[in-house]
Amino acid sequence: MDSPVSHRSLELNSDRGLNAATDAADFDAIKRAIERLCVTSYDSSCRKRFEKPSIRLKIGHALIKCTRLKRKQANEAAEKDVDQFLA
C-alpha cells in the first residue's frame, strides 16, 4: 500500500483527505514529513532544533483540529483510531 505521505514531496494523497491526515498508522510518516519541512537539525548537546518552528506548531494545531472534526463525524471504530493518534 502506498503511504499517504510522500517523504520526498511532503504532500498528502488528496483522495484520502481528512482520514490521511489523522490515520494513526501513518503518524510516524507524518511526523517525519513535518520534521523535514521544518528543517530539523541537532545542536551541540544533541537536542533537536528546528529552523522553522512556527510551521511545526501550526501543523500540530491543524492536526488536532482535524482529529476533533473526525471524532465528531466518526463511528466507534474511527473514534478509536482518533484516540490512538492523539495518544
MOTAHU-V741797 format. One record per residue. N is the residue number from 1. RES is the residue in one small letter. SS is DSSP state (hx for helix, st for strand, lp for the rest). Layout:
BEGIN
N:RES:SS, N:RES:SS
END
This chain:
BEGIN
1:m:lp, 2:d:lp, 3:s:lp, 4:p:lp, 5:v:st, 6:s:lp, 7:h:lp, 8:r:lp, 9:s:lp, 10:l:lp, 11:e:lp, 12:l:st, 13:n:lp, 14:s:lp, 15:d:lp, 16:r:lp, 17:g:lp, 18:l:hx, 19:n:hx, 20:a:hx, 21:a:hx, 22:t:lp, 23:d:lp, 24:a:hx, 25:a:hx, 26:d:hx, 27:f:hx, 28:d:hx, 29:a:hx, 30:i:hx, 31:k:hx, 32:r:hx, 33:a:hx, 34:i:hx, 35:e:hx, 36:r:hx, 37:l:hx, 38:c:lp, 39:v:lp, 40:t:st, 41:s:st, 42:y:st, 43:d:lp, 44:s:lp, 45:s:lp, 46:c:lp, 47:r:lp, 48:k:st, 49:r:st, 50:f:st, 51:e:lp, 52:k:lp, 53:p:hx, 54:s:hx, 55:i:hx, 56:r:hx, 57:l:hx, 58:k:hx, 59:i:hx, 60:g:hx, 61:h:hx, 62:a:hx, 63:l:hx, 64:i:hx, 65:k:hx, 66:c:hx, 67:t:hx, 68:r:hx, 69:l:hx, 70:k:hx, 71:r:hx, 72:k:hx, 73:q:hx, 74:a:lp, 75:n:lp, 76:e:hx, 77:a:hx, 78:a:hx, 79:e:hx, 80:k:hx, 81:d:hx, 82:v:hx, 83:d:hx, 84:q:hx, 85:f:hx, 86:l:hx, 87:a:lp
END
